[in-house]
Amino acid sequence: MTTERWATDQRVVFRASFDEDPDAYDRTRPVAPDCVFDDAVQLAGLQPGSMVVEIGLGTGQATRPLAERGVRVLALEIGPHLAERARQNLVGFRDVTVRTTSFEAWDPGVAKFDAVFACNSFHWVNPDIAFVKAAAVLEPKGHLVVLATPWVIPDDAQRFWWDVQDDHVAVGGKCVDPATKHPDLVGDVGPAVRASGLFQQPATTRYRFDVKFTADEYATNLSTQSGIKELPPDARAELINRVRDRVEAQGGTLTAHLLAVLTAAQRAA
């Protein structure tokens, strides 16, 4: 799902809904492999001590790999429960500061950063503000780094991803053709970066990774996804139960496929 079709008020409501269950979010949201963060640091020219502002850290899944590479991070999270969990998770990193605020509302003062980093969050920022503010807070050679990890359905995916569409339809949800989720069809933020006129030519890398879930783990993860939050509570609960039962019926485990799409672009002169 993308947020382009959502009005501003809908975007605000849905992005705030991730704060409802920080434990589920923390336990079951997949994290991109280490090599993706190595690429992020390299593409942005970051060094130990470089200063990064992170948009929407959630519970810190992507913040930790950055901090482990010696980067100083000012992490912004609109959800107070997510932000508090992130502070707990990152307590051992003295160079990480978590602030409970949105990127739009955040006042950087005179601070400048070597990179603006967003993992699965940049599309939630008001598009009238996202690129302009990102460019404004960067050092002259600073980079915008956007990482997205969409779920994809490659040629070798399990039959589950086709059959589960029946469960979505049964509760009043939408049937999605799995063929439209093929990795080769996944776009990136590069065209929007170029269209902004505020950055140099972006560089993009892609890396597929797989994650295995138990039935309970996948049901919990499903409850955190933005698409399911569009359903009424009763339909949401029924869908989660149906999907859990379907995974149990096929042996109790499920392999999900994700595509790490990393785009980095230096601020224009």
Residue pairs with C-beta under 8 A, 6 or more apart in sequence:
1 226
1 227
2 123
3 11
3 14
3 123
3 124
4 123
6 14
8 126
11 124
11 126
14 124
14 226
14 229
14 230
15 56
15 78
15 124
16 78
16 79
17 226
17 229
18 25
18 58
18 79
18 82
18 224
18 226
19 78
19 79
19 80
19 81
19 82
20 81
21 223
21 224
22 59
22 79
22 81
22 82
22 84
22 85
23 85
24 220
24 221
24 223
24 224
25 58
25 59
25 82
25 224
26 58
26 59
26 61
26 85
26 89
27 217
27 220
28 213
28 217
28 218
28 220
28 221
28 224
29 58
29 59
29 61
29 221
29 224
30 149
30 209
30 211
30 256
30 258
31 61
31 62
31 65
32 62
32 119
32 147
32 149
32 207
32 209
32 258
32 260
33 207
33 209
33 260
34 65
35 207
36 147
36 205
36 207
36 260
36 262
37 62
37 65
37 66
37 69
38 69
39 205
39 207
39 262
40 46
40 66
40 117
40 145
40 147
40 262
40 264
41 66
41 69
41 71
43 143
43 145
43 203
43 205
43 262
43 264
44 50
44 114
44 115
44 117
44 143
44 145
44 264
45 114
45 141
45 143
46 52
46 69
46 71
46 114
46 115
47 70
48 69
48 70
48 71
49 70
49 71
49 72
50 70
50 71
50 72
50 114
50 115
51 71
51 72
51 74
51 112
51 113
51 114
51 115
52 66
52 71
52 72
52 73
52 74
52 113
52 114
52 115
52 116
52 117
53 73
53 74
53 75
53 76
53 108
53 113
53 115
53 116
53 117
53 137
54 62
54 63
54 66
54 73
54 74
54 75
54 76
54 117
54 118
54 119
55 76
55 103
55 116
55 117
55 118
55 121
55 122
55 125
56 76
56 77
56 78
56 103
56 118
56 119
56 120
56 121
56 124
57 63
57 75
57 76
57 77
57 82
57 83
57 86
57 98
57 119
57 121
58 77
58 82
58 86
58 119
58 120
58 121
59 82
59 85
59 86
59 89
60 75
60 85
60 86
60 89
60 90
60 96
60 98
61 119
62 117
62 119
62 147
63 73
63 75
63 86
63 90
63 93
63 96
64 89
64 90
64 93
66 73
66 117
67 73
67 90
67 93
67 95
67 96
70 95
71 95
72 95
72 96
73 93
73 95
73 96
73 97
73 117
74 97
74 99
74 111
74 113
75 86
75 90
75 96
75 97
75 98
75 99
76 99
76 101
76 102
76 103
76 106
77 83
77 86
77 98
77 99
77 100
77 101
78 100
78 101
78 102
79 100
80 100
83 98
83 99
83 100
86 98
87 98
90 96
90 98
99 106
102 125
103 125
103 129
103 130
103 133
104 125
104 126
104 129
104 133
108 136
108 137
111 137
112 137
112 138
112 139
112 142
113 137
113 138
113 139
113 142
114 138
114 139
114 142
114 143
115 138
115 142
115 143
115 144
115 145
116 134
116 137
116 138
116 142
116 143
116 144
116 145
117 145
117 146
117 147
118 125
118 145
118 146
118 147
119 147
119 148
119 149
120 147
120 148
120 149
122 130
122 146
122 148
122 189
123 148
123 189
131 144
131 192
131 193
131 196
131 198
131 199
132 196
132 198
134 144
134 198
135 144
135 196
135 198
135 199
135 267
135 268
138 144
138 267
139 267
140 267
140 269
141 266
141 267
142 266
142 267
143 264
143 265
143 266
143 267
144 193
144 199
144 264
144 265
144 267
145 262
145 263
145 264
146 189
146 193
146 262
146 263
146 264
147 260
147 261
147 262
147 263
148 188
148 189
148 260
148 261
149 258
149 259
149 260
149 261
150 181
150 186
150 258
150 259
150 261
151 181
151 256
151 257
151 258
152 181
152 182
152 183
152 186
152 208
152 257
152 258
152 259
153 161
153 178
153 179
153 181
153 182
153 257
154 182
154 183
154 208
154 257
155 182
157 178
157 255
157 257
158 250
158 254
158 255
160 246
160 247
160 250
160 254
161 178
161 181
162 178
163 246
164 243
164 246
165 175
165 176
165 178
167 239
167 242
167 243
167 246
168 174
168 175
168 176
168 239
169 175
170 238
170 242
171 231
171 235
171 236
171 238
171 239
171 242
172 231
172 232
172 235
173 231
173 235
173 239
183 206
183 208
183 257
183 259
186 206
186 259
186 261
188 204
188 206
188 261
188 263
189 202
189 263
190 202
190 204
190 263
190 265
193 199
193 202
193 263
193 265
194 201
194 202
197 268
198 267
198 268
199 265
199 266
199 267
199 268
200 265
200 266
200 267
200 268
201 265
202 263
202 264
202 265
203 263
203 264
203 265
204 261
204 262
204 263
204 264
205 260
205 261
205 262
206 259
206 260
206 261
206 262
207 259
207 260
207 262
208 257
208 258
208 259
208 260
209 257
209 258
209 259
209 260
210 255
210 256
210 257
210 258
211 255
211 256
211 258
212 253
212 254
212 255
212 256
213 221
213 247
213 253
213 254
213 255
213 256
214 247
214 252
214 253
214 254
215 244
215 245
215 247
215 248
215 252
215 253
215 254
216 244
218 243
218 244
218 247
218 254
218 256
219 240
219 241
219 243
219 244
219 247
222 228
222 239
222 240
222 243
223 236
223 240
228 236
228 239
228 240
229 236
231 239
247 253
247 254
